[in-house]
Amino acid sequence: MEPEQIREGYLVKKGTLLNTWKVVWVILSEDGVEFYKKKTDQSPKGMIPLKGATLTSPCQDCGKRTLVFKISTEKKQEHFFQASHVEEREMWVKDIKRALNCPQAGKKFARKSTRRSIRLPETVNLSQLYALMRDPEDGVKELKLEQESKLYNHCFTGATVVDWLISKEKARNRPEALMLATGLLNEGFLQPAGGLSKDGAHSAEQSVLLDQDQALYYFADSGFFCEGYSSDEDVLLKEEFRGNIIKQGCLFKQGHRIKNWKVRKFILRDDPAYLHYYDPTKEDDVPLGSIHLRSSVITAVDYVPDAKKYDVYGDLFEIITSDETHYFLQAATAEERKEWIKAIQTVSQSGK
């Protein structure tokens, strides 16, 4: 009897021999994880058996890379994977735990750093806590904060996070609240926004959230962006990032000049309606390009010129912008294509 397939999709994986990160197509089944160079490949590049394996998430073994989880096999081989956003990592981790039938589930959470451990209460659920913090009415308020000739949008201070945790009775005192907040930072739910908070997040001894008014942070899935006081053109460019994040994840994209296909991380924002795309293997958040979606047309398509040459079939869709630029994309599954088309159509038509 074939093992049940639980989840499939794109992830970024660290090479087992070389210290390079590459996009791979991953299939999780009940007995193991297979990863392929391309979605259409028949033979996997590698197979990770789950019998006797352990899962580490969050994993901070990879420097400044966030959203990483680690599978350690019974034979002590380590495999590092990186998701494109928090929700995606949570879904993979949940399903891998299901496959492992994790005996530790529900026991004490221990966040291990390189030198010490942060021990959180047994009952804490950081995913639920993050959802409460994101609540528009009762959560942590996202503000515009000025620091060192820069304007940080959709952010808040470390002290604000600690105050909120105490006021909502999630922690009894500041040290306990700081421990919770640091857990959220280590899991990638919160991100450092300025120099001071980044120093705290990447200090040699341990990653910590700073309980200070000058330490700035933002939600991982927010519309955060930073403006410097420069030319009008630069400010106009930064306006692209003002909107809230509606959807994000990896898609296969056809190049404009050379018609080859590459996996890109996409972030869809509303008002102004933009779809930015990034190299998912890079540590920085600098987009490779952006698609202005206002008044664009998005449709599912069965055929894309030159696609067959690159072994690209199925789950394709096209975006035609208002200036008649054509973009061809492929989703991982038919359901995902439907979700992307619906989300982009909603954003492109709003405010008409």
N, C-alpha and C positions, 0 to 999 in steps of 0.2 A: 504494500500500500504506500502510495506517494505521500511524503510529509506535506502537511497543509501550508500553503503560502500565506503569510500573515501581512506583509507590507512590502512595497517596492517603490523606488524613487531614486532621485539623484542625491548624492552626498559627496562631500569633499573628503578624500582619504590621504593620510600621510603615507608615503612610501615606506615599505618595510626595510629596504636597504639604503636608499638615498633619502635625505631629509627634504623631500619635495612633496608638495600637496597637489593632488589632481582630482578632477571630477570623475566619479565612477557611478555606474548604475548598480544599485544594491537591491538584492532580493533576500528578504528575511523569511525563513520557513521555520517549522517547529524544531528542526534539528541543527540548523546552522545558518550562517550568513554567507551568501555568494556575492562577489562583486565582479563587474564586467567593465571593460574599457568603453564599450558602447552598448546602448540599450538593445540593439539588434544582434549583438554577438551571440552565437550559440554556445560557445565554451567560456566558462568563467575564468577571470584572471587569477582568482584565488577563492578559497573556501575556508571559512572559520567555523570549526565545530563548536557547538554550544554546550556539549556534555562536559560538566566540570568547570565551565567558564565563569568568569565574574565580570560584572559591569560597573564602571566608575563614571558617574555623572553627578555633578559637573566634574570635569577633568581640567586641572590647571598645569599639566605637564608640558604644555606647548607654548610657553611664553605669553605673548599678548593675545594670542588667538582665544576668542570666546566661543561659546556654544559647541564645545568639543566634548565627546564622550569616548570612553575607552573600553574595549573588550579584551580581557586577558584570558587566554586559553589555559587549559589544564597543563599544557606543556610550557607555560610561562611566556608565550609569545604575546606581544602587545600590539593591538590594532587601534589606531586613532581615527575617528570620524568627526567631521564638522558639519553641522546643519546650517541652513541659511537664516533661520530666525528661531526665536524661543519656542513658539508653539510647535514647530516642526521637530525640534529636538525632543520636546516633551512626548510627542506621539511615538517617535522611534524608541525612546527609552522605555516608555510604558509597554510597548509591544515586545521589546527584547526581554524585559522582565517577565512578561507573560510566557515567552518561549523558554526562559530559564527556569520558570516556576520558582522564582526567587524565594528561598526560605527566610531571608532577612526582611521580607516585605512587612512594613508596619512597625518594625523595631526601631531602636534609637537611631536618629540621623546623626552621622558624624561627618563633618566637612573637613577633609584632610588637605592641608596646605603642604608646602615643601618641608616645613619645620615643625609646625604645631597643629593641633586640631581645634576646630570650633565646634563645641557640642551644643546642639539645639535641643529644646524640649521634645519629648517623645511625640507629643500631639501636634507639633507644628507641621503645616502643609504650606510650603513656600509658593506653590502655584495658586492656591486659594488666596493666600495673603496678597500676592501680586494683583490678582483680579480685584480685590477690595481696594487696593491702593489706586487702581486705574479708574475706579467708579467716578463718573463726572460730578456727582453731587457730594458724596462723602469721602472721596479719595484725596490723595495728595494733589494740590493744585499746581498745574503747569504754568509757569510764568516766563516773562521776558526779563532776563537779568543781565546787567551790564558789568563787565569786568575787564580791566586792562585794554581799553579801546575796542572791545568786542561786545556784541550783543548776542546773548545766548537765548534762543527761542525754545519753548516747550521744555523748560528745565526747572529745577528746584535745588535747594541746598541740603547738605547732609543733616544739618540741625533740624530742618523741616521734617525730614523722614523720621528722625528719632522722636521729635515732638508728636508727630501723628501716631506713631506706634503706641506711645504712652497714653495719649488722649483717647484712643480707641480701645484701650485696655488690652492691647496685644502684648504688652510688656509691662512689668511692674516698676521698672526703674530704667535709668539711662544706660547703664552697662548691659542690661538684658536687651533693651531696644537696639543698642549698637551691635550686639551679637546677631540679632535677627536681620538687621539691615545689611551687615557684612555677608550673611548667608545669601541674601538676595543679590548682592553684588557678585559674589563668587559663582552663583548659578547663572549669571548673565542676564537676570531680569532687570537690574539697574546697570547703567553704564556711566563711567566718569566723563564729565564734559569739559573741564578746564585743567590747567596745568597742575594745580594743587591736588585735585581729586585723582588725576592720573598718576601722580607720584605715589599717592596712598595705595592705589590699586596695583601698582607694579613695584612696590618696595621690595627690597631683597629679602626681608624677613617674612612678611606675610601680607597678603592682600586684605586691606581693611577699609571700611567706609569711615570717613572722617566726620565727626560730630561738630561741624563748624559752619558758620554762615558764609565763608568764602569758598567752601568746597562744593562744586556744582555737579549735579547728576541729572540723568534723564531716563525715562522708560525705554527699554530696548525696542518696543514696537510703537514708538511715538513719532511725531513729525519733527523731531529735533533738528535744528540747523543753527549754525553760527554765522553771524555777519561781522565782517571787518569794515572799518570806515575807509572805503576806497572809492573807486570810480563808480559812476552811475551804472555802467555795464555790469560790474561785479555784483552790485546790489540787485539788479534785475535778474541775474542768474540765480542768486540766492532765493529769490521769490519762488522759484520752482519748487523749493523744498518746504514751503510754508504749510502745504496741505497735510491733513491727517493721513496716516498709512491705512489703506483699505485692504490691501492684499499683498502678499509677497511670497516668493519661492523661486525655484529654478525652472527655466524653460529652455528648449533647444531653439537657437536663433540662426537664421540665415544671414551671412555677411552681406554688406551692401556692395562693396567693390569686388572682392573675391567671393564667389558664391558658395563658400564652404560653410559648414554648420558647427556652432560651438554652444556649449551649455553656458548660460548666463544667469546670474541672480537678478530677478526683477522686483522692483518696489513700486506699487501703484499708489499714487496720492491724489486726493481730491482738492479742488479749489486753491490754486490752479491745478487743472487736471494734467498730471504728468505720469509717464511710466519711465522710470530710470533703470538702466541696466548696468551691471557690474561684473567683473571677473570674480567668481566665487572663491577662487583659490588665493586671492590676495588678502592681506591683513587690513589694508586701508579701505576707507569708505568713499573713494573717489569714483564717480560713475564714468563708464566708458562712453555713455551717450544718453540722450533722453528723447522721448517721443511725446510731443504735445498732443493731447488727446481731444481737446475741445473740438466738437463737430466732426470727429473722425468716424469712419465706418468700420465695424468689426464683424467679420463673418467666418464661419467654419468653412474650410475648403478641403476638397479631396485631392487636388493636384497643385503642385508647386514646381515651376521650371527648375530643372537641374537637381531636384531633391533625390530622385532615384539613384543618381550618380553617387550620392553620398550615403546611400542606404537609409534614407529617411522616408518612412511610410506612416500614415495614419495619425489621427488626433491633431491635425494641422489647423491653423487659423491665420487670418490675414487682418492686418490693421492698415487702412488707407487714411492718411491724415488729411487735414483740410487743404494742404498744399500738394496733395496727390502723391505723397511719398508712400511706397508700399513696403510693409514689413511682414515677413513670413515667420511664424513661430510654430513650435510643436510642444504640446503638453505631454506629461508623462502618461496620462490615461484619458479615456473619453470623458469621464466624470470631471476630471480636473480642467479639461478644455472647456466644458460647459460652464464651470465656475469662473474661469478667467474671462470668458466672453461676456458673461452676465455682469461681472464686476466692472470691466472696462466700459461696456455700453452704458452702465448706470452713471459712471463718472463723466464720460464724454458728452452725455446728454444733459447733465445737470447744469443749471444756470443759463440754458439757451434762451 
